[in-house]
């Protein structure tokens, strides 16, 4: 069973953190040996981004039998998801999602036709070494790539059912930014982070979208 299907079945998965760009394969393997990790979490939102390092990083991870989960630089960079996927990640996290339009743009950039509008050219794309043709790889990717939204505001919590559109596999939380939002929201319907999580879980219980168990995109999901 693919990792995407396991997520949609709402199984618990573990994501490794603390594996920096520029590490050696032995260093990456040492981190992965500590637990049964399904993905390695890489963060471009709050860290330096180097595309060549990302290609090398994803190749090392693939050789060790895991995919890379990449959090992109900014919500408004959703249109760049296809380009970033061509560099090797298996999963994408879109931070600070609040608008349905952002989700639509992310889905279009993430999936190949006819599920999306991603442009062809995955020279370093995850799984491309399977030597599949264009249509075969596109179908394989659409059935295996993992798209994650990060919920980080009261508005996103309130509207999460609208954000959990076809093509979204998981939502997770950004605890610190969500706490900022709760503190600044006039008459917030949620007193704290836990109430936000419980609301999201209730709203998505009968959907295909998994709710991450942790307060960040890495760790235990």
N, C-alpha and C positions, 0 to 999 in steps of 0.2 A: 504494500500500500504506500502511495506517495506521501511525502510530508504534507503537501497541500491538503490531501484528503484526510490525513490524521488531524490536521488543524480544523478542518470543516466538521469533522466528527467530534470536535471539542475535547480532544485528548490533551493532556498536559505535556508540554515540551520544555526543554531546557536550552537556553541560549548563552553561550560563553561570552564573557566580556574580559577586558584587560589584555587583549592581544593587539598590540600597537602596530601600525603600519611600519614597515622597515624591519620587522622581526624576521628571524630565520625560521625555516621550516621546523627545525628541532624545537625552537622556543614555542612555536604554535602547537606542535604535537604535545609538548609538556603540559600546556594548559588544557588541551582537549582530553588528555589522559586522566584528568581529575574527576570526570563525570561522564555521563552518557549525553553529550550535547548534540542537539539536532542542527544548530546553526551557530555561527560566530557573529557577534554583533559588532558592526563598524559604524562609527559616528562621524558624518561630515558636517552636521549642524553646528557642533561646538568644537570642532577640531580642524586642523589643517587638511586640505584636500589636494591630493596629487594623483592624477589619473593613471600614470604609469605605475605608481606604487599600488593602486587599487587593482590593476590588472594582475600584477605579480602576487598580491595578497590573495585574490580570488583563485588563482591557479594553484597556489600552495594549499589552500583550504580544500579545493576539489580533489587534489591528489591524496589528501588525508581523509576524504570521504564525507566532508560536510560542505554545506553552502554558506555563503556570506549574506547576512542581513545588513543592508545599508540604510541608515537614516540620512535623507537628503538635506541639503543646505538650508532650504527655506520652503515654506508652503507654496509660494508662487513659482517655485522651480519644478512643479509637477510636470510641466511640459518637457522637461529634460530627462524624464524617467527612462524613455527608450534609449537615449544615448548612454546613460549610466548603466543600464542593463547590458548593453553591448560590451561593457568592460568586465562583466563576469558575475555580478551578484545574482543570487537566487531569490532574495526577498528584498522588498523596498518598504521603508517606513516613511510616511509623509507626516511631518510634524505639524502641530497646531491647526488641524483641520477644523473648520467651522462652517464652510459653505458647500452646498450640493455641487456647485459649479467646479469646485476644486476636486471633488470626487470624480466627476465626469471627465475632467481633464486627465486625472491620474489613471483612470481605467483606460481611456483612449490611448495614452502613451505607454501603458504597461502591456496591453494585449495586442497580438497580431490580429489582422482581419481574419474572420469576420466578427470577432468579439471586441476588437478595438481598432486602433489606427496606427499602431507602432510600425515604424519604417523598417524595411528589411536591411540587414547588414551586421549580424551578430558575430563579428570576426573573433571576439573573445567571449561570446555569450556562454552562460552556464549551460552545459549539456551539448554544445555545438560539436564537441569531439565525437559525438555519436554518429557523425557522417550522414546525417539525415538530409534529405532534400528540403527545399523551401517550404512546401506545404506540410511535409511530415514534421519538420522541426517546429513550425508555427503551431501545429496542433499539439505537439508534445509540450511546448512552452506554455501554451494556454491552459494545459491540464496540470502543470507543475509549478509555475511561478507563483510567488506568494506576495500579496499586496496587503499592507497593514496601514491603518490610519491611527494617528496618535491624538487622543482626546485631551485637550488642555485648557478648556474654558467651560464656564457654566452654560453658555449658549450651545456649545457642542454637546454637552451632556443632555440638555433639554431636547435637542433636535437629532439625537444619535440614530433614531429609527430611520430618519430621512437620509442620513449619511451612509447607512449600511446597505449600499446598493449592490446589485449583482456585479461580481468581479472583486469585491472586497472580501478578504479572507478572515481578517482579525482586526479588532480595535484594541489598543492598549492606552495607557495613561502616562501623562507627564505630571507627576505629583506636585512639583514645585510651582510650575506655571498654573496648574489648576488651583492650587491654594491661593496664588496671587489673585486669580479670577474670582474665587469665592469671597475673598477679603474686600474686593473692590466692587462687587456686584450689588446694586441696590436691591435690598430685600431678596437676597438669594434664596431660592427654594431649598437649597441644600446647606446644611450647617458645616459640613466637613467633607473631606475626601471620601471617606467610607460611604457616606450617603450618596455621593455621586456614582461610585462604583456600583452600589446596589441598584440604583436607578437604571444604569446602563445594562446591567445583567438582566434585570426584569424586562427591559425594552427589547432585548435581543435574544431572549431565551428561546423563542420559537423560530429563529432565523438560522441561516447557514453561517452566520458570522460568529466567530469565537471571541470571547472577551478575555483579554489577557489577565492573568491572576496577579501579576506584579504591578508596581507603580512606575516602571520604566520599560523601554522596549527590550531590555536584556534581563537575564535571570530566569526565573521560573514562570512560564506562561501557560 
